[in-house]
Structures are given as C-alpha cells and as structure tokens.
Amino acid sequence: MSQPSLIVVDGTTEEEVSKEQYIINYLKSLIALEEAMEPFKEQKRELRGEYIENSWLSKDEIWSAVKAFRLYKATADMDDLNDMFELIEKQFGPSEAS
C-alpha cells in the first residue's frame, strides 16, 4: 500500500495549504453572514428596549421567556434540567439573585 504523496511548496504541504484555505473561506463567509445579520440584531435590541421602556416586561421576564422558549425549541427534558439545577445548587449553594 503506497502513501499519498504531498507536494511541498515553501515548507508547506498541499494538505496544510488546503486547510488554511478552508479556514480563510470559512471566516470570510462567517463575517459576511454576521454583517448581513446586524440589521436584524439591531431590530431585536430595539424590540427588547421598547418592551422594557414601556414597562410591558422587565429584563428578567424577557430573559426568562427567551430561555424557556429556547429550551422548548430544543425539546429539553425538564426533569433532567431540574436535576442538573439541583446538583449545581447543592454544589455551589443558592444563586446570589435568589
């Protein structure tokens, strides 16, 4: 069984060049996506601010609602979550906010 040959250019193998190019391409795509998402992030901040400013919801209520919704979407097992919460509380004591 023969080993695949790698071309070396300036001390860098073809495999390394390819990996570096994948990294660069990934980062360029990520930056483009984050830039495209920025207007939506601003809308999200404005929506949150409006609810707080009008006293419709507090920061804590918004935080709790968003966390609960994300857990719901992830189909989190509430029994497992509760067990973990109790374990953490047992290890570290009650939360300062409680």
mmCIF file as gemmi writes it, N, C-alpha and C atoms, coordinates in Angstrom:
data_model
loop_
_atom_site.group_PDB
_atom_site.id
_atom_site.type_symbol
_atom_site.label_atom_id
_atom_site.label_alt_id
_atom_site.label_comp_id
_atom_site.label_asym_id
_atom_site.label_entity_id
_atom_site.label_seq_id
_atom_site.pdbx_PDB_ins_code
_atom_site.Cartn_x
_atom_site.Cartn_y
_atom_site.Cartn_z
_atom_site.occupancy
_atom_site.B_iso_or_equiv
_atom_site.pdbx_formal_charge
_atom_site.auth_seq_id
_atom_site.auth_asym_id
_atom_site.pdbx_PDB_model_num
ATOM 1 N N . MET Axp A 1 ? 0.85 -1.17 0 1 0 ? 1 A 1
ATOM 2 C CA . MET Axp A 1 ? 0 0 0 1 0 ? 1 A 1
ATOM 3 C C . MET Axp A 1 ? 0.893 1.229 0 1 0 ? 1 A 1
ATOM 4 N N . SER Axp A 2 ? 0.745 2.096 -0.977 1 0 ? 2 A 1
ATOM 5 C CA . SER Axp A 2 ? 1.605 3.272 -1.061 1 0 ? 2 A 1
ATOM 6 C C . SER Axp A 2 ? 0.942 4.463 -0.373 1 0 ? 2 A 1
ATOM 7 N N . GLN Axp A 3 ? 1.759 5.317 0.166 1 0 ? 3 A 1
ATOM 8 C CA . GLN Axp A 3 ? 1.266 6.518 0.843 1 0 ? 3 A 1
ATOM 9 C C . GLN Axp A 3 ? 1.058 7.602 -0.199 1 0 ? 3 A 1
ATOM 10 N N . PRO Axp A 4 ? 0.008 8.413 -0.031 1 0 ? 4 A 1
ATOM 11 C CA . PRO Axp A 4 ? -0.178 9.509 -0.984 1 0 ? 4 A 1
ATOM 12 C C . PRO Axp A 4 ? 0.957 10.51 -0.85 1 0 ? 4 A 1
ATOM 13 N N . SER Axp A 5 ? 1.383 11.023 -1.965 1 0 ? 5 A 1
ATOM 14 C CA . SER Axp A 5 ? 2.474 11.995 -1.923 1 0 ? 5 A 1
ATOM 15 C C . SER Axp A 5 ? 1.9 13.393 -1.704 1 0 ? 5 A 1
ATOM 16 N N . LEU Axp A 6 ? 2.638 14.182 -0.973 1 0 ? 6 A 1
ATOM 17 C CA . LEU Axp A 6 ? 2.238 15.563 -0.72 1 0 ? 6 A 1
ATOM 18 C C . LEU Axp A 6 ? 3.247 16.479 -1.373 1 0 ? 6 A 1
ATOM 19 N N . ILE Axp A 7 ? 2.747 17.484 -2.028 1 0 ? 7 A 1
ATOM 20 C CA . ILE Axp A 7 ? 3.614 18.461 -2.664 1 0 ? 7 A 1
ATOM 21 C C . ILE Axp A 7 ? 3.987 19.507 -1.616 1 0 ? 7 A 1
ATOM 22 N N . VAL Axp A 8 ? 5.259 19.808 -1.52 1 0 ? 8 A 1
ATOM 23 C CA . VAL Axp A 8 ? 5.723 20.799 -0.567 1 0 ? 8 A 1
ATOM 24 C C . VAL Axp A 8 ? 6.124 22.059 -1.323 1 0 ? 8 A 1
ATOM 25 N N . VAL Axp A 9 ? 5.517 23.195 -0.912 1 0 ? 9 A 1
ATOM 26 C CA . VAL Axp A 9 ? 5.829 24.485 -1.509 1 0 ? 9 A 1
ATOM 27 C C . VAL Axp A 9 ? 6.196 25.414 -0.362 1 0 ? 9 A 1
ATOM 28 N N . ASP Axp A 10 ? 7.395 25.925 -0.388 1 0 ? 10 A 1
ATOM 29 C CA . ASP Axp A 10 ? 7.868 26.828 0.672 1 0 ? 10 A 1
ATOM 30 C C . ASP Axp A 10 ? 7.682 26.225 2.055 1 0 ? 10 A 1
ATOM 31 N N . GLY Axp A 11 ? 7.936 24.932 2.204 1 0 ? 11 A 1
ATOM 32 C CA . GLY Axp A 11 ? 7.838 24.275 3.501 1 0 ? 11 A 1
ATOM 33 C C . GLY Axp A 11 ? 6.419 23.968 3.939 1 0 ? 11 A 1
ATOM 34 N N . THR Axp A 12 ? 5.426 24.199 3.089 1 0 ? 12 A 1
ATOM 35 C CA . THR Axp A 12 ? 4.035 23.949 3.434 1 0 ? 12 A 1
ATOM 36 C C . THR Axp A 12 ? 3.49 22.849 2.534 1 0 ? 12 A 1
ATOM 37 N N . THR Axp A 13 ? 2.871 21.851 3.135 1 0 ? 13 A 1
ATOM 38 C CA . THR Axp A 13 ? 2.324 20.754 2.34 1 0 ? 13 A 1
ATOM 39 C C . THR Axp A 13 ? 1.017 21.194 1.679 1 0 ? 13 A 1
ATOM 40 N N . GLU Axp A 14 ? 0.64 20.457 0.654 1 0 ? 14 A 1
ATOM 41 C CA . GLU Axp A 14 ? -0.61 20.731 -0.049 1 0 ? 14 A 1
ATOM 42 C C . GLU Axp A 14 ? -1.785 20.631 0.92 1 0 ? 14 A 1
ATOM 43 N N . GLU Axp A 15 ? -1.733 19.664 1.832 1 0 ? 15 A 1
ATOM 44 C CA . GLU Axp A 15 ? -2.801 19.466 2.808 1 0 ? 15 A 1
ATOM 45 C C . GLU Axp A 15 ? -2.925 20.693 3.715 1 0 ? 15 A 1
ATOM 46 N N . GLU Axp A 16 ? -1.801 21.256 4.156 1 0 ? 16 A 1
ATOM 47 C CA . GLU Axp A 16 ? -1.827 22.43 5.016 1 0 ? 16 A 1
ATOM 48 C C . GLU Axp A 16 ? -2.366 23.652 4.283 1 0 ? 16 A 1
ATOM 49 N N . VAL Axp A 17 ? -1.979 23.803 3.036 1 0 ? 17 A 1
ATOM 50 C CA . VAL Axp A 17 ? -2.485 24.926 2.244 1 0 ? 17 A 1
ATOM 51 C C . VAL Axp A 17 ? -3.995 24.796 2.11 1 0 ? 17 A 1
ATOM 52 N N . SER Axp A 18 ? -4.465 23.607 1.839 1 0 ? 18 A 1
ATOM 53 C CA . SER Axp A 18 ? -5.893 23.378 1.692 1 0 ? 18 A 1
ATOM 54 C C . SER Axp A 18 ? -6.615 23.696 3.003 1 0 ? 18 A 1
ATOM 55 N N . LYS Axp A 19 ? -6.091 23.253 4.135 1 0 ? 19 A 1
ATOM 56 C CA . LYS Axp A 19 ? -6.697 23.502 5.442 1 0 ? 19 A 1
ATOM 57 C C . LYS Axp A 19 ? -6.734 25.003 5.717 1 0 ? 19 A 1
ATOM 58 N N . GLU Axp A 20 ? -5.623 25.686 5.413 1 0 ? 20 A 1
ATOM 59 C CA . GLU Axp A 20 ? -5.576 27.13 5.614 1 0 ? 20 A 1
ATOM 60 C C . GLU Axp A 20 ? -6.611 27.834 4.748 1 0 ? 20 A 1
ATOM 61 N N . GLN Axp A 21 ? -6.764 27.367 3.517 1 0 ? 21 A 1
ATOM 62 C CA . GLN Axp A 21 ? -7.736 27.987 2.616 1 0 ? 21 A 1
ATOM 63 C C . GLN Axp A 21 ? -9.158 27.753 3.118 1 0 ? 21 A 1
ATOM 64 N N . TYR Axp A 22 ? -9.431 26.549 3.642 1 0 ? 22 A 1
ATOM 65 C CA . TYR Axp A 22 ? -10.75 26.282 4.226 1 0 ? 22 A 1
ATOM 66 C C . TYR Axp A 22 ? -11.021 27.227 5.394 1 0 ? 22 A 1
ATOM 67 N N . ILE Axp A 23 ? -10.027 27.455 6.223 1 0 ? 23 A 1
ATOM 68 C CA . ILE Axp A 23 ? -10.179 28.352 7.368 1 0 ? 23 A 1
ATOM 69 C C . ILE Axp A 23 ? -10.495 29.764 6.895 1 0 ? 23 A 1
ATOM 70 N N . ILE Axp A 24 ? -9.72 30.254 5.916 1 0 ? 24 A 1
ATOM 71 C CA . ILE Axp A 24 ? -9.926 31.605 5.38 1 0 ? 24 A 1
ATOM 72 C C . ILE Axp A 24 ? -11.314 31.72 4.756 1 0 ? 24 A 1
ATOM 73 N N . ASN Axp A 25 ? -11.695 30.734 3.944 1 0 ? 25 A 1
ATOM 74 C CA . ASN Axp A 25 ? -13.018 30.765 3.31 1 0 ? 25 A 1
ATOM 75 C C . ASN Axp A 25 ? -14.135 30.746 4.347 1 0 ? 25 A 1
ATOM 76 N N . TYR Axp A 26 ? -13.982 29.921 5.391 1 0 ? 26 A 1
ATOM 77 C CA . TYR Axp A 26 ? -14.984 29.844 6.449 1 0 ? 26 A 1
ATOM 78 C C . TYR Axp A 26 ? -15.124 31.196 7.138 1 0 ? 26 A 1
ATOM 79 N N . LEU Axp A 27 ? -13.989 31.799 7.506 1 0 ? 27 A 1
ATOM 80 C CA . LEU Axp A 27 ? -14.032 33.083 8.201 1 0 ? 27 A 1
ATOM 81 C C . LEU Axp A 27 ? -14.636 34.183 7.336 1 0 ? 27 A 1
ATOM 82 N N . LYS Axp A 28 ? -14.311 34.196 6.052 1 0 ? 28 A 1
ATOM 83 C CA . LYS Axp A 28 ? -14.9 35.189 5.151 1 0 ? 28 A 1
ATOM 84 C C . LYS Axp A 28 ? -16.419 35.016 5.07 1 0 ? 28 A 1
ATOM 85 N N . SER Axp A 29 ? -16.871 33.777 4.984 1 0 ? 29 A 1
ATOM 86 C CA . SER Axp A 29 ? -18.311 33.51 4.941 1 0 ? 29 A 1
ATOM 87 C C . SER Axp A 29 ? -18.977 33.901 6.247 1 0 ? 29 A 1
ATOM 88 N N . LEU Axp A 30 ? -18.337 33.59 7.365 1 0 ? 30 A 1
ATOM 89 C CA . LEU Axp A 30 ? -18.873 33.93 8.676 1 0 ? 30 A 1
ATOM 90 C C . LEU Axp A 30 ? -19.007 35.442 8.84 1 0 ? 30 A 1
ATOM 91 N N . ILE Axp A 31 ? -17.985 36.172 8.419 1 0 ? 31 A 1
ATOM 92 C CA . ILE Axp A 31 ? -18.014 37.635 8.511 1 0 ? 31 A 1
ATOM 93 C C . ILE Axp A 31 ? -19.153 38.19 7.662 1 0 ? 31 A 1
ATOM 94 N N . ALA Axp A 32 ? -19.323 37.669 6.458 1 0 ? 32 A 1
ATOM 95 C CA . ALA Axp A 32 ? -20.397 38.141 5.572 1 0 ? 32 A 1
ATOM 96 C C . ALA Axp A 32 ? -21.768 37.876 6.197 1 0 ? 32 A 1
ATOM 97 N N . LEU Axp A 33 ? -21.937 36.701 6.795 1 0 ? 33 A 1
ATOM 98 C CA . LEU Axp A 33 ? -23.212 36.382 7.439 1 0 ? 33 A 1
ATOM 99 C C . LEU Axp A 33 ? -23.479 37.279 8.642 1 0 ? 33 A 1
ATOM 100 N N . GLU Axp A 34 ? -22.461 37.497 9.45 1 0 ? 34 A 1
ATOM 101 C CA . GLU Axp A 34 ? -22.632 38.354 10.629 1 0 ? 34 A 1
ATOM 102 C C . GLU Axp A 34 ? -22.965 39.787 10.218 1 0 ? 34 A 1
ATOM 103 N N . GLU Axp A 35 ? -22.345 40.274 9.157 1 0 ? 35 A 1
ATOM 104 C CA . GLU Axp A 35 ? -22.654 41.61 8.667 1 0 ? 35 A 1
ATOM 105 C C . GLU Axp A 35 ? -24.09 41.684 8.152 1 0 ? 35 A 1
ATOM 106 N N . ALA Axp A 36 ? -24.543 40.634 7.481 1 0 ? 36 A 1
ATOM 107 C CA . ALA Axp A 36 ? -25.906 40.602 6.965 1 0 ? 36 A 1
ATOM 108 C C . ALA Axp A 36 ? -26.931 40.506 8.099 1 0 ? 36 A 1
ATOM 109 N N . MET Axp A 37 ? -26.542 39.894 9.204 1 0 ? 37 A 1
ATOM 110 C CA . MET Axp A 37 ? -27.458 39.721 10.338 1 0 ? 37 A 1
ATOM 111 C C . MET Axp A 37 ? -27.552 40.968 11.212 1 0 ? 37 A 1
ATOM 112 N N . GLU Axp A 38 ? -26.612 41.869 11.11 1 0 ? 38 A 1
ATOM 113 C CA . GLU Axp A 38 ? -26.554 43.028 12.014 1 0 ? 38 A 1
ATOM 114 C C . GLU Axp A 38 ? -27.845 43.846 12.044 1 0 ? 38 A 1
ATOM 115 N N . PRO Axp A 39 ? -28.477 44.149 10.903 1 0 ? 39 A 1
ATOM 116 C CA . PRO Axp A 39 ? -29.737 44.911 10.982 1 0 ? 39 A 1
ATOM 117 C C . PRO Axp A 39 ? -30.809 44.181 11.796 1 0 ? 39 A 1
ATOM 118 N N . PHE Axp A 40 ? -30.837 42.856 11.715 1 0 ? 40 A 1
ATOM 119 C CA . PHE Axp A 40 ? -31.825 42.094 12.47 1 0 ? 40 A 1
ATOM 120 C C . PHE Axp A 40 ? -31.49 42.107 13.96 1 0 ? 40 A 1
ATOM 121 N N . LYS Axp A 41 ? -30.197 42.089 14.282 1 0 ? 41 A 1
ATOM 122 C CA . LYS Axp A 41 ? -29.789 42.181 15.681 1 0 ? 41 A 1
ATOM 123 C C . LYS Axp A 41 ? -30.208 43.523 16.259 1 0 ? 41 A 1
ATOM 124 N N . GLU Axp A 42 ? -30.072 44.583 15.461 1 0 ? 42 A 1
ATOM 125 C CA . GLU Axp A 42 ? -30.471 45.914 15.913 1 0 ? 42 A 1
ATOM 126 C C . GLU Axp A 42 ? -31.985 45.948 16.145 1 0 ? 42 A 1
ATOM 127 N N . GLN Axp A 43 ? -32.759 45.346 15.254 1 0 ? 43 A 1
ATOM 128 C CA . GLN Axp A 43 ? -34.208 45.282 15.438 1 0 ? 43 A 1
ATOM 129 C C . GLN Axp A 43 ? -34.557 44.533 16.72 1 0 ? 43 A 1
ATOM 130 N N . LYS Axp A 44 ? -33.834 43.468 16.997 1 0 ? 44 A 1
ATOM 131 C CA . LYS Axp A 44 ? -34.061 42.682 18.21 1 0 ? 44 A 1
ATOM 132 C C . LYS Axp A 44 ? -33.779 43.533 19.455 1 0 ? 44 A 1
ATOM 133 N N . ARG Axp A 45 ? -32.693 44.287 19.437 1 0 ? 45 A 1
ATOM 134 C CA . ARG Axp A 45 ? -32.356 45.174 20.561 1 0 ? 45 A 1
ATOM 135 C C . ARG Axp A 45 ? -33.44 46.241 20.739 1 0 ? 45 A 1
ATOM 136 N N . GLU Axp A 46 ? -33.916 46.8 19.629 1 0 ? 46 A 1
ATOM 137 C CA . GLU Axp A 46 ? -34.956 47.828 19.7 1 0 ? 46 A 1
ATOM 138 C C . GLU Axp A 46 ? -36.257 47.255 20.247 1 0 ? 46 A 1
ATOM 139 N N . LEU Axp A 47 ? -36.621 46.061 19.82 1 0 ? 47 A 1
ATOM 140 C CA . LEU Axp A 47 ? -37.834 45.412 20.32 1 0 ? 47 A 1
ATOM 141 C C . LEU Axp A 47 ? -37.746 45.198 21.825 1 0 ? 47 A 1
ATOM 142 N N . ARG Axp A 48 ? -36.614 44.665 22.261 1 0 ? 48 A 1
ATOM 143 C CA . ARG Axp A 48 ? -36.391 44.43 23.69 1 0 ? 48 A 1
ATOM 144 C C . ARG Axp A 48 ? -36.476 45.757 24.456 1 0 ? 48 A 1
ATOM 145 N N . GLY Axp A 49 ? -35.809 46.779 23.939 1 0 ? 49 A 1
ATOM 146 C CA . GLY Axp A 49 ? -35.829 48.092 24.578 1 0 ? 49 A 1
ATOM 147 C C . GLY Axp A 49 ? -37.228 48.674 24.672 1 0 ? 49 A 1
ATOM 148 N N . GLU Axp A 50 ? -38.015 48.5 23.629 1 0 ? 50 A 1
ATOM 149 C CA . GLU Axp A 50 ? -39.387 49.012 23.616 1 0 ? 50 A 1
ATOM 150 C C . GLU Axp A 50 ? -40.222 48.359 24.717 1 0 ? 50 A 1
ATOM 151 N N . TYR Axp A 51 ? -40.084 47.044 24.882 1 0 ? 51 A 1
ATOM 152 C CA . TYR Axp A 51 ? -40.852 46.333 25.905 1 0 ? 51 A 1
ATOM 153 C C . TYR Axp A 51 ? -40.433 46.753 27.31 1 0 ? 51 A 1
ATOM 154 N N . ILE Axp A 52 ? -39.148 47.008 27.484 1 0 ? 52 A 1
ATOM 155 C CA . ILE Axp A 52 ? -38.656 47.448 28.795 1 0 ? 52 A 1
ATOM 156 C C . ILE Axp A 52 ? -39.069 48.893 29.055 1 0 ? 52 A 1
ATOM 157 N N . GLU Axp A 53 ? -38.887 49.756 28.047 1 0 ? 53 A 1
ATOM 158 C CA . GLU Axp A 53 ? -39.206 51.178 28.18 1 0 ? 53 A 1
ATOM 159 C C . GLU Axp A 53 ? -40.69 51.393 28.498 1 0 ? 53 A 1
ATOM 160 N N . ASN Axp A 54 ? -41.555 50.609 27.875 1 0 ? 54 A 1
ATOM 161 C CA . ASN Axp A 54 ? -42.999 50.742 28.103 1 0 ? 54 A 1
ATOM 162 C C . ASN Axp A 54 ? -43.472 49.961 29.333 1 0 ? 54 A 1
ATOM 163 N N . SER Axp A 55 ? -42.53 49.347 30.025 1 0 ? 55 A 1
ATOM 164 C CA . SER Axp A 55 ? -42.827 48.557 31.239 1 0 ? 55 A 1
ATOM 165 C C . SER Axp A 55 ? -43.788 47.405 30.97 1 0 ? 55 A 1
ATOM 166 N N . TRP Axp A 56 ? -43.763 46.901 29.737 1 0 ? 56 A 1
ATOM 167 C CA . TRP Axp A 56 ? -44.592 45.738 29.43 1 0 ? 56 A 1
ATOM 168 C C . TRP Axp A 56 ? -43.973 44.485 30.029 1 0 ? 56 A 1
ATOM 169 N N . LEU Axp A 57 ? -42.63 44.42 29.979 1 0 ? 57 A 1
ATOM 170 C CA . LEU Axp A 57 ? -41.884 43.31 30.571 1 0 ? 57 A 1
ATOM 171 C C . LEU Axp A 57 ? -40.587 43.857 31.153 1 0 ? 57 A 1
ATOM 172 N N . SER Axp A 58 ? -40.081 43.185 32.183 1 0 ? 58 A 1
ATOM 173 C CA . SER Axp A 58 ? -38.78 43.562 32.742 1 0 ? 58 A 1
ATOM 174 C C . SER Axp A 58 ? -37.683 42.804 31.998 1 0 ? 58 A 1
ATOM 175 N N . LYS Axp A 59 ? -36.441 43.194 32.23 1 0 ? 59 A 1
ATOM 176 C CA . LYS Axp A 59 ? -35.315 42.483 31.628 1 0 ? 59 A 1
ATOM 177 C C . LYS Axp A 59 ? -35.335 41.011 32.043 1 0 ? 59 A 1
ATOM 178 N N . ASP Axp A 60 ? -35.611 40.759 33.314 1 0 ? 60 A 1
ATOM 179 C CA . ASP Axp A 60 ? -35.646 39.381 33.809 1 0 ? 60 A 1
ATOM 180 C C . ASP Axp A 60 ? -36.771 38.569 33.176 1 0 ? 60 A 1
ATOM 181 N N . GLU Axp A 61 ? -37.923 39.196 32.979 1 0 ? 61 A 1
ATOM 182 C CA . GLU Axp A 61 ? -39.04 38.492 32.344 1 0 ? 61 A 1
ATOM 183 C C . GLU Axp A 61 ? -38.719 38.147 30.891 1 0 ? 61 A 1
ATOM 184 N N . ILE Axp A 62 ? -38.097 39.082 30.195 1 0 ? 62 A 1
ATOM 185 C CA . ILE Axp A 62 ? -37.698 38.82 28.808 1 0 ? 62 A 1
ATOM 186 C C . ILE Axp A 62 ? -36.672 37.7 28.777 1 0 ? 62 A 1
ATOM 187 N N . TRP Axp A 63 ? -35.659 37.777 29.646 1 0 ? 63 A 1
ATOM 188 C CA . TRP Axp A 63 ? -34.62 36.756 29.711 1 0 ? 63 A 1
ATOM 189 C C . TRP Axp A 63 ? -35.232 35.385 29.972 1 0 ? 63 A 1
ATOM 190 N N . SER Axp A 64 ? -36.136 35.308 30.956 1 0 ? 64 A 1
ATOM 191 C CA . SER Axp A 64 ? -36.765 34.03 31.304 1 0 ? 64 A 1
ATOM 192 C C . SER Axp A 64 ? -37.607 33.482 30.148 1 0 ? 64 A 1
ATOM 193 N N . ALA Axp A 65 ? -38.353 34.353 29.504 1 0 ? 65 A 1
ATOM 194 C CA . ALA Axp A 65 ? -39.195 33.923 28.388 1 0 ? 65 A 1
ATOM 195 C C . ALA Axp A 65 ? -38.351 33.387 27.235 1 0 ? 65 A 1
ATOM 196 N N . VAL Axp A 66 ? -37.265 34.087 26.914 1 0 ? 66 A 1
ATOM 197 C CA . VAL Axp A 66 ? -36.386 33.663 25.81 1 0 ? 66 A 1
ATOM 198 C C . VAL Axp A 66 ? -35.717 32.331 26.155 1 0 ? 66 A 1
ATOM 199 N N . LYS Axp A 67 ? -35.213 32.2 27.384 1 0 ? 67 A 1
ATOM 200 C CA . LYS Axp A 67 ? -34.571 30.943 27.799 1 0 ? 67 A 1
ATOM 201 C C . LYS Axp A 67 ? -35.567 29.796 27.739 1 0 ? 67 A 1
ATOM 202 N N . ALA Axp A 68 ? -36.773 30.016 28.25 1 0 ? 68 A 1
ATOM 203 C CA . ALA Axp A 68 ? -37.801 28.972 28.244 1 0 ? 68 A 1
ATOM 204 C C . ALA Axp A 68 ? -38.149 28.573 26.806 1 0 ? 68 A 1
ATOM 205 N N . PHE Axp A 69 ? -38.266 29.563 25.927 1 0 ? 69 A 1
ATOM 206 C CA . PHE Axp A 69 ? -38.598 29.266 24.531 1 0 ? 69 A 1
ATOM 207 C C . PHE Axp A 69 ? -37.488 28.464 23.852 1 0 ? 69 A 1
ATOM 208 N N . ARG Axp A 70 ? -36.238 28.834 24.126 1 0 ? 70 A 1
ATOM 209 C CA . ARG Axp A 70 ? -35.12 28.092 23.526 1 0 ? 70 A 1
ATOM 210 C C . ARG Axp A 70 ? -35.064 26.661 24.043 1 0 ? 70 A 1
ATOM 211 N N . LEU Axp A 71 ? -35.333 26.475 25.311 1 0 ? 71 A 1
ATOM 212 C CA . LEU Axp A 71 ? -35.384 25.117 25.866 1 0 ? 71 A 1
ATOM 213 C C . LEU Axp A 71 ? -36.53 24.332 25.232 1 0 ? 71 A 1
ATOM 214 N N . TYR Axp A 72 ? -37.663 24.987 25.05 1 0 ? 72 A 1
ATOM 215 C CA . TYR Axp A 72 ? -38.815 24.36 24.407 1 0 ? 72 A 1
ATOM 216 C C . TYR Axp A 72 ? -38.465 23.921 22.977 1 0 ? 72 A 1
ATOM 217 N N . LYS Axp A 73 ? -37.827 24.825 22.221 1 0 ? 73 A 1
ATOM 218 C CA . LYS Axp A 73 ? -37.451 24.507 20.845 1 0 ? 73 A 1
ATOM 219 C C . LYS Axp A 73 ? -36.447 23.359 20.791 1 0 ? 73 A 1
ATOM 220 N N . ALA Axp A 74 ? -35.6 23.278 21.794 1 0 ? 74 A 1
ATOM 221 C CA . ALA Axp A 74 ? -34.585 22.216 21.833 1 0 ? 74 A 1
ATOM 222 C C . ALA Axp A 74 ? -35.149 20.93 22.413 1 0 ? 74 A 1
ATOM 223 N N . THR Axp A 75 ? -36.44 20.938 22.706 1 0 ? 75 A 1
ATOM 224 C CA . THR Axp A 75 ? -37.117 19.802 23.346 1 0 ? 75 A 1
ATOM 225 C C . THR Axp A 75 ? -36.324 19.287 24.541 1 0 ? 75 A 1
ATOM 226 N N . ALA Axp A 76 ? -35.936 20.227 25.395 1 0 ? 76 A 1
ATOM 227 C CA . ALA Axp A 76 ? -35.173 19.896 26.595 1 0 ? 76 A 1
ATOM 228 C C . ALA Axp A 76 ? -36.035 19.078 27.551 1 0 ? 76 A 1
ATOM 229 N N . ASP Axp A 77 ? -35.406 18.127 28.196 1 0 ? 77 A 1
ATOM 230 C CA . ASP Axp A 77 ? -36.083 17.31 29.202 1 0 ? 77 A 1
ATOM 231 C C . ASP Axp A 77 ? -36.055 18.092 30.509 1 0 ? 77 A 1
ATOM 232 N N . MET Axp A 78 ? -37.209 18.561 30.937 1 0 ? 78 A 1
ATOM 233 C CA . MET Axp A 78 ? -37.277 19.416 32.112 1 0 ? 78 A 1
ATOM 234 C C . MET Axp A 78 ? -36.859 18.675 33.382 1 0 ? 78 A 1
ATOM 235 N N . ASP Axp A 79 ? -37.113 17.372 33.458 1 0 ? 79 A 1
ATOM 236 C CA . ASP Axp A 79 ? -36.672 16.603 34.623 1 0 ? 79 A 1
ATOM 237 C C . ASP Axp A 79 ? -35.149 16.585 34.7 1 0 ? 79 A 1
ATOM 238 N N . ASP Axp A 80 ? -34.489 16.36 33.55 1 0 ? 80 A 1
ATOM 239 C CA . ASP Axp A 80 ? -33.024 16.376 33.516 1 0 ? 80 A 1
ATOM 240 C C . ASP Axp A 80 ? -32.495 17.763 33.866 1 0 ? 80 A 1
ATOM 241 N N . LEU Axp A 81 ? -33.129 18.794 33.329 1 0 ? 81 A 1
ATOM 242 C CA . LEU Axp A 81 ? -32.716 20.159 33.598 1 0 ? 81 A 1
ATOM 243 C C . LEU Axp A 81 ? -32.861 20.481 35.086 1 0 ? 81 A 1
ATOM 244 N N . ASN Axp A 82 ? -33.974 20.063 35.658 1 0 ? 82 A 1
ATOM 245 C CA . ASN Axp A 82 ? -34.212 20.283 37.083 1 0 ? 82 A 1
ATOM 246 C C . ASN Axp A 82 ? -33.173 19.549 37.931 1 0 ? 82 A 1
ATOM 247 N N . ASP Axp A 83 ? -32.863 18.307 37.556 1 0 ? 83 A 1
ATOM 248 C CA . ASP Axp A 83 ? -31.838 17.534 38.27 1 0 ? 83 A 1
ATOM 249 C C . ASP Axp A 83 ? -30.494 18.257 38.235 1 0 ? 83 A 1
ATOM 250 N N . MET Axp A 84 ? -30.121 18.782 37.059 1 0 ? 84 A 1
ATOM 251 C CA . MET Axp A 84 ? -28.854 19.494 36.924 1 0 ? 84 A 1
ATOM 252 C C . MET Axp A 84 ? -28.865 20.775 37.754 1 0 ? 84 A 1
ATOM 253 N N . PHE Axp A 85 ? -29.976 21.471 37.732 1 0 ? 85 A 1
ATOM 254 C CA . PHE Axp A 85 ? -30.093 22.698 38.506 1 0 ? 85 A 1
ATOM 255 C C . PHE Axp A 85 ? -29.92 22.405 39.995 1 0 ? 85 A 1
ATOM 256 N N . GLU Axp A 86 ? -30.577 21.35 40.469 1 0 ? 86 A 1
ATOM 257 C CA . GLU Axp A 86 ? -30.456 20.964 41.879 1 0 ? 86 A 1
ATOM 258 C C . GLU Axp A 86 ? -29.027 20.555 42.223 1 0 ? 86 A 1
ATOM 259 N N . LEU Axp A 87 ? -28.366 19.845 41.32 1 0 ? 87 A 1
ATOM 260 C CA . LEU Axp A 87 ? -26.977 19.443 41.539 1 0 ? 87 A 1
ATOM 261 C C . LEU Axp A 87 ? -26.068 20.671 41.661 1 0 ? 87 A 1
ATOM 262 N N . ILE Axp A 88 ? -26.253 21.618 40.765 1 0 ? 88 A 1
ATOM 263 C CA . ILE Axp A 88 ? -25.453 22.841 40.786 1 0 ? 88 A 1
ATOM 264 C C . ILE Axp A 88 ? -25.725 23.625 42.064 1 0 ? 88 A 1
ATOM 265 N N . GLU Axp A 89 ? -26.985 23.749 42.425 1 0 ? 89 A 1
ATOM 266 C CA . GLU Axp A 89 ? -27.338 24.475 43.635 1 0 ? 89 A 1
ATOM 267 C C . GLU Axp A 89 ? -26.766 23.797 44.881 1 0 ? 89 A 1
ATOM 268 N N . LYS Axp A 90 ? -26.775 22.462 44.888 1 0 ? 90 A 1
ATOM 269 C CA . LYS Axp A 90 ? -26.219 21.699 46.011 1 0 ? 90 A 1
ATOM 270 C C . LYS Axp A 90 ? -24.707 21.926 46.108 1 0 ? 90 A 1
ATOM 271 N N . GLN Axp A 91 ? -24.043 21.961 44.961 1 0 ? 91 A 1
ATOM 272 C CA . GLN Axp A 91 ? -22.588 22.122 44.918 1 0 ? 91 A 1
ATOM 273 C C . GLN Axp A 91 ? -22.145 23.544 45.248 1 0 ? 91 A 1
ATOM 274 N N . PHE Axp A 92 ? -22.851 24.526 44.683 1 0 ? 92 A 1
ATOM 275 C CA . PHE Axp A 92 ? -22.421 25.918 44.784 1 0 ? 92 A 1
ATOM 276 C C . PHE Axp A 92 ? -23.286 26.775 45.709 1 0 ? 92 A 1
ATOM 277 N N . GLY Axp A 93 ? -24.378 26.229 46.225 1 0 ? 93 A 1
ATOM 278 C CA . GLY Axp A 93 ? -25.278 26.982 47.073 1 0 ? 93 A 1
ATOM 279 C C . GLY Axp A 93 ? -26.266 27.774 46.244 1 0 ? 93 A 1
ATOM 280 N N . PRO Axp A 94 ? -27.224 28.396 46.92 1 0 ? 94 A 1
ATOM 281 C CA . PRO Axp A 94 ? -28.242 29.179 46.195 1 0 ? 94 A 1
ATOM 282 C C . PRO Axp A 94 ? -27.608 30.315 45.407 1 0 ? 94 A 1
ATOM 283 N N . SER Axp A 95 ? -28.234 30.643 44.308 1 0 ? 95 A 1
ATOM 284 C CA . SER Axp A 95 ? -27.762 31.739 43.451 1 0 ? 95 A 1
ATOM 285 C C . SER Axp A 95 ? -27.865 33.06 44.2 1 0 ? 95 A 1
ATOM 286 N N . GLU Axp A 96 ? -26.953 33.976 43.894 1 0 ? 96 A 1
ATOM 287 C CA . GLU Axp A 96 ? -26.956 35.303 44.526 1 0 ? 96 A 1
ATOM 288 C C . GLU Axp A 96 ? -28.261 36.045 44.206 1 0 ? 96 A 1
ATOM 289 N N . ALA Axp A 97 ? -28.826 35.82 43.015 1 0 ? 97 A 1
ATOM 290 C CA . ALA Axp A 97 ? -30.027 36.52 42.598 1 0 ? 97 A 1
ATOM 291 C C . ALA Axp A 97 ? -31.264 35.976 43.292 1 0 ? 97 A 1
ATOM 292 N N . SER Axp A 98 ? -31.173 34.777 43.857 1 0 ? 98 A 1
ATOM 293 C CA . SER Axp A 98 ? -32.351 34.173 44.508 1 0 ? 98 A 1
ATOM 294 C C . SER Axp A 98 ? -32.679 34.839 45.808 1 0 ? 98 A 1
